[in-house]
Amino acid sequence: MSETSINHDEVDIVIGALQLDLTSFMEEWRPVFSQFHLIIVQDPDLKGKLEIPAGFNFDLYTKSDIDGVLGSSSNAISFSGYSCRYFGYLMSQKKYIIAIDDDCIPAKDSTGNFVDAVAQHMTNLSTPATPFFFNTLYDPFCEGADFVRGYPFSLRSGVDCGLSCGLWLNLADLDAPTQALKPELRNNRYVDTVLTVPARTMMPVSGINIGFNRELVGPALLPAFRLAKEGNLRWETVEDIWTGMCVKVVCDHLRLGVKSGLPYVWRKERGNAIESLKKEWEGVKLMEDVVPFFQSLRLSTSAATAEDCVSEIAAAVKVQLAPANPIFARAAENMVELVKLWKRARTQ
């Protein structure tokens, strides 16, 4: 998608700030970010004033803003650490949201050209997805591709794309056990591909580099799942994995698509995998119960919106998962509370 085909007034770029000095990060992204409105959310556990260079159009949210919106929900809902990005989703009024973490800089493609991550996310979101029959030539709406022989013509119009999941060069999004065992492993392969994830197939969604249609799936992209000893570093949390499975179930039910692949960002290193393993291991074990639950989950025909879907998922979590572990009961309660917050934010 060319720059001129993007309606800049429909897009918010959300940045969760986990470091005080954003100067280097913002300058790296200036050619892209300067064209859009930004929502910057400071990690409420980060003390001090953010350093943001001039020349950007942004709204900044801090701990006092978060506490003001949460009100009586502040004891249950947490927007700390990487979860602060979700507060930006809550505050946005735009149709599309692009989120890129502050430890990522623009990548270069296989020919050495700058990758405009926002433009590629918008291409993914504004062209149809094909979740109900897999196209072996990947995304048929990409330049140079089309539907292959045998693809049903009745399915070729596709469906709306609700979520675009970008990837990373350099440090891949590995879990702490894998990164600890393979500390030198890096992702150096730029694969020029986008594909639609098939319906009823779960996937680990990372919040590092994503785009989504807020009007269609926004209520499903809020933080509900917290580990007992959760930290602020990426290896110490699985909240985006839980959220990703929620939004995939929502997309499948509402007949929306999820795309994965381009765009890439270059991800810098942050944290210690071995130290973080002590906190993340609980989440690694819990996923063995969580994945089968989401794989088998089916929502009712009366769930017509993302809010409806999240409420039904919460009810199912309470019945099927909560009896085995109180962490799931808290997640179910948080989901219900977050839907209320979402609805309240829409009416203000």
C-alpha positions in Angstrom: 0.0 0.0 0.0 1.4 3.4 -0.9 1.5 6.2 1.6 -1.1 8.2 -0.3 -3.7 5.3 0.1 -3.5 5.4 3.9 -6.1 7.6 5.6 -3.8 8.9 8.3 -6.7 10.2 10.3 -7.9 6.6 10.8 -4.6 5.3 12.5 -3.2 5.6 15.9 0.3 4.4 16.6 0.5 3.1 20.2 3.9 3.0 22.1 4.3 1.5 25.5 7.3 3.3 27.1 9.4 1.1 29.4 12.4 3.4 29.2 12.6 7.1 30.1 14.6 8.3 27.1 12.7 7.6 23.9 14.9 9.9 21.8 16.8 7.2 19.9 13.7 5.1 19.3 11.6 8.0 18.0 14.4 9.3 15.7 14.8 5.9 14.2 11.1 5.8 13.4 10.7 9.5 12.5 10.1 9.1 8.8 7.0 6.9 9.6 5.8 8.1 13.0 5.8 11.8 12.1 3.0 11.2 9.7 0.6 9.9 12.3 -1.0 10.6 15.7 0.8 8.7 18.5 -0.4 7.5 21.8 2.5 7.0 24.2 1.8 5.3 27.5 4.4 5.4 30.2 4.8 2.2 32.3 3.2 3.3 35.6 6.1 1.6 37.4 8.6 3.8 35.5 9.6 6.8 37.6 10.6 10.1 36.0 9.7 12.2 33.0 9.9 10.8 29.5 12.3 12.4 27.0 10.5 12.7 23.7 12.0 14.7 20.8 10.1 17.5 19.1 8.2 17.1 15.9 5.7 14.4 16.8 1.9 14.7 17.3 1.2 12.6 20.4 -0.9 12.2 23.5 1.0 11.0 26.6 -0.6 9.0 29.4 1.1 8.4 32.7 0.2 6.6 36.0 -2.2 9.4 37.1 -4.1 9.1 33.8 -4.3 5.3 34.2 -5.5 5.5 37.8 -8.1 8.1 36.8 -9.6 5.8 34.2 -9.4 2.6 36.2 -11.1 4.1 39.3 -12.4 1.3 41.5 -10.9 -1.3 39.1 -7.4 -0.3 39.9 -7.0 -3.2 42.4 -7.8 -5.8 39.8 -6.6 -4.5 36.5 -2.9 -3.9 35.8 -1.4 -1.9 33.0 2.2 -2.2 34.3 5.1 -3.3 32.3 4.4 -4.3 28.7 0.7 -4.2 29.5 0.8 -0.4 29.5 0.4 -0.6 25.7 -3.1 -1.9 26.2 -4.1 1.4 27.9 -3.3 3.1 24.7 -5.8 0.8 22.9 -8.4 1.7 25.4 -7.9 5.4 24.9 -7.7 5.4 21.1 -10.7 6.5 19.1 -9.3 5.5 15.7 -10.4 2.7 13.4 -6.9 1.1 13.2 -4.1 0.7 15.8 -0.5 -0.1 15.1 1.6 -1.0 18.1 5.4 -1.2 18.1 7.5 -1.8 21.2 10.2 0.7 22.3 13.0 -1.8 21.9 12.3 -2.2 18.2 13.7 -0.1 15.3 12.9 -0.3 11.6 14.1 -3.4 9.7 15.6 -3.6 6.3 14.3 -6.0 3.7 16.4 -8.5 1.7 17.5 -5.7 -0.7 18.5 -3.3 2.1 15.5 -1.0 1.8 13.8 0.5 4.9 10.7 -1.4 5.9 7.7 0.8 6.5 6.0 -1.3 9.1 2.9 0.9 9.4 2.2 0.8 5.6 2.5 -3.0 5.6 0.2 -3.5 8.5 -2.3 -1.3 6.8 -2.0 -3.3 3.6 -2.7 -6.5 5.6 -5.7 -4.9 7.4 -7.2 -3.3 4.4 -7.1 -6.3 2.1 -9.2 -9.4 2.6 -8.1 -12.4 4.6 -8.8 -16.0 3.6 -9.1 -18.2 6.8 -11.5 -20.8 5.5 -9.4 -22.4 2.8 -5.6 -22.2 2.7 -3.9 -20.7 -0.3 -0.6 -22.3 -1.0 0.7 -19.2 -2.7 0.3 -17.4 0.6 -1.7 -14.1 0.7 -3.4 -14.0 -2.7 -3.9 -10.2 -2.3 -0.2 -9.5 -2.2 1.5 -8.1 -5.2 2.6 -10.9 -7.5 0.3 -13.6 -6.0 -3.2 -14.9 -6.7 -5.4 -17.8 -5.8 -4.0 -21.2 -6.9 -5.8 -23.8 -9.0 -8.5 -25.6 -7.0 -9.2 -22.7 -4.6 -13.1 -22.4 -4.4 -14.3 -19.3 -6.3 -17.1 -18.9 -3.7 -14.4 -18.1 -1.0 -12.2 -15.9 -3.1 -13.7 -12.6 -1.9 -12.4 -13.4 1.6 -13.4 -11.7 4.8 -12.3 -8.6 6.7 -8.9 -8.8 8.4 -9.1 -8.1 12.1 -5.5 -8.6 13.2 -2.0 -8.2 11.5 0.9 -9.9 13.3 4.3 -8.7 12.3 7.6 -10.5 12.9 11.1 -9.6 14.1 14.7 -9.8 12.9 17.6 -10.2 15.3 16.1 -11.4 18.6 13.1 -13.7 17.8 10.2 -14.0 20.3 11.5 -17.1 21.9 10.4 -18.2 25.4 12.9 -18.1 28.3 13.7 -21.8 28.3 14.6 -21.8 24.6 16.5 -18.5 24.8 18.5 -19.8 27.8 19.4 -23.0 26.0 20.3 -21.2 22.7 21.6 -17.8 23.8 23.3 -17.1 20.5 20.2 -17.9 18.3 19.2 -15.0 16.1 16.6 -14.6 13.4 18.4 -13.3 10.3 16.0 -14.6 7.6 13.8 -12.0 5.9 10.9 -14.0 4.4 8.9 -11.9 2.1 5.5 -13.5 2.9 2.2 -12.8 4.4 -0.4 -15.6 5.1 -3.8 -15.9 6.7 -3.8 -18.1 9.7 -6.5 -20.8 9.2 -9.7 -20.7 11.1 -9.8 -22.8 14.3 -6.0 -22.7 14.5 -4.5 -21.2 17.6 -1.3 -19.2 17.5 1.0 -17.3 19.9 0.3 -13.6 19.3 3.0 -11.2 20.5 2.2 -7.5 21.1 5.7 -6.5 19.9 4.7 -5.5 16.4 1.0 -5.7 15.5 -1.8 -3.9 13.8 -5.6 -4.4 14.3 -9.0 -3.0 13.5 -10.0 -1.5 16.8 -13.7 -1.3 15.8 -13.9 -5.0 15.0 -11.6 -6.7 17.7 -10.5 -3.9 20.1 -12.3 -5.3 23.2 -10.4 -8.6 22.8 -7.0 -6.9 23.0 -6.9 -6.0 26.7 -4.7 -7.5 29.5 -6.5 -10.0 31.7 -4.0 -12.8 32.5 -1.3 -12.1 35.1 1.2 -14.6 36.5 1.6 -14.7 40.3 5.2 -13.5 40.1 5.0 -11.7 36.8 7.7 -9.2 36.1 8.0 -6.3 33.6 10.3 -8.0 31.0 9.0 -9.9 28.0 10.2 -13.3 29.3 8.4 -12.7 32.5 4.9 -12.4 31.1 2.5 -14.4 29.0 -0.4 -11.9 29.0 -0.1 -11.3 25.3 -0.2 -15.0 24.6 -3.5 -15.3 26.5 -4.8 -12.2 24.8 -3.8 -13.5 21.4 -5.8 -16.7 21.9 -8.8 -14.7 23.0 -8.7 -12.5 19.9 -8.1 -15.5 17.6 -11.3 -17.2 19.0 -13.1 -13.9 18.5 -11.9 -13.6 14.9 -12.9 -17.2 14.1 -16.3 -16.7 15.6 -17.0 -13.4 13.9 -15.6 -14.7 10.6 -12.7 -12.3 10.6 -9.2 -13.0 9.4 -5.7 -12.9 11.1 -2.6 -12.4 9.1 1.0 -13.2 10.0 4.3 -12.4 8.4 5.3 -9.0 7.1 6.2 -6.4 8.3 9.4 -7.1 10.1 11.0 -4.9 12.8 14.6 -5.1 14.1 14.4 -6.1 17.8 17.1 -5.1 20.3 17.9 -7.2 23.3 16.5 -6.6 26.7 16.5 -8.8 29.8 18.2 -12.0 31.0 16.5 -15.2 29.9 17.9 -17.3 32.8 16.7 -14.9 35.5 13.4 -14.4 33.8 12.8 -18.2 33.5 12.1 -18.3 37.2 9.1 -16.0 36.7 7.9 -17.3 33.3 8.0 -21.0 34.1 4.6 -20.9 35.7 3.2 -19.5 32.5 4.9 -22.1 30.4 3.2 -24.9 32.4 -0.2 -23.2 32.5 -0.2 -22.9 28.6 -0.5 -26.7 28.5 -4.0 -26.4 29.9 -4.9 -23.1 28.2 -4.2 -24.1 24.6 -6.7 -27.1 24.6 -9.3 -24.9 26.2 -9.1 -22.3 23.5 -8.9 -25.0 20.8 -12.2 -26.5 21.8 -14.0 -23.3 22.7 -17.1 -22.5 20.7 -19.2 -19.4 21.2 -22.9 -19.0 20.9 -24.7 -17.5 17.9 -25.9 -14.7 20.1 -22.3 -13.4 20.5 -22.4 -10.8 17.7 -19.7 -8.4 18.8 -16.2 -8.6 20.2 -17.6 -7.5 23.6 -20.1 -10.3 23.6 -17.4 -12.8 22.7 -15.0 -11.7 25.4 -17.9 -12.0 28.0 -18.7 -15.5 26.9 -15.0 -16.5 26.9 -14.8 -15.2 30.5 -17.8 -17.2 31.5 -16.2 -20.4 30.0 -12.9 -19.7 31.7 -14.7 -19.4 35.1 -16.5 -22.7 34.6 -13.8 -24.8 32.9 -10.4 -23.5 34.1 -11.0 -21.6 37.3 -11.7 -24.7 39.5 -8.2 -26.0 38.8 -6.3 -22.8 39.5 -7.3 -19.4 41.0 -5.2 -17.6 38.5 -7.9 -18.4 35.9 -10.6 -17.1 38.1 -8.8 -13.8 38.3 -8.4 -13.7 34.6 -12.1 -14.3 34.1 -13.0 -11.5 36.5 -10.5 -9.2 34.8 -12.0 -9.9 31.4 -15.5 -8.9 32.6 -14.1 -5.8 34.2 -12.1 -4.9 31.0 -15.2 -5.1 28.9 -16.9 -2.7 31.2 -13.9 -0.3 30.9 -14.0 -0.6 27.2 -17.7 0.3 27.0 -17.2 3.2 29.4 -14.3 4.5 27.4 -16.4 4.5 24.3 -19.1 6.6 25.8 -16.9 9.3 27.3 
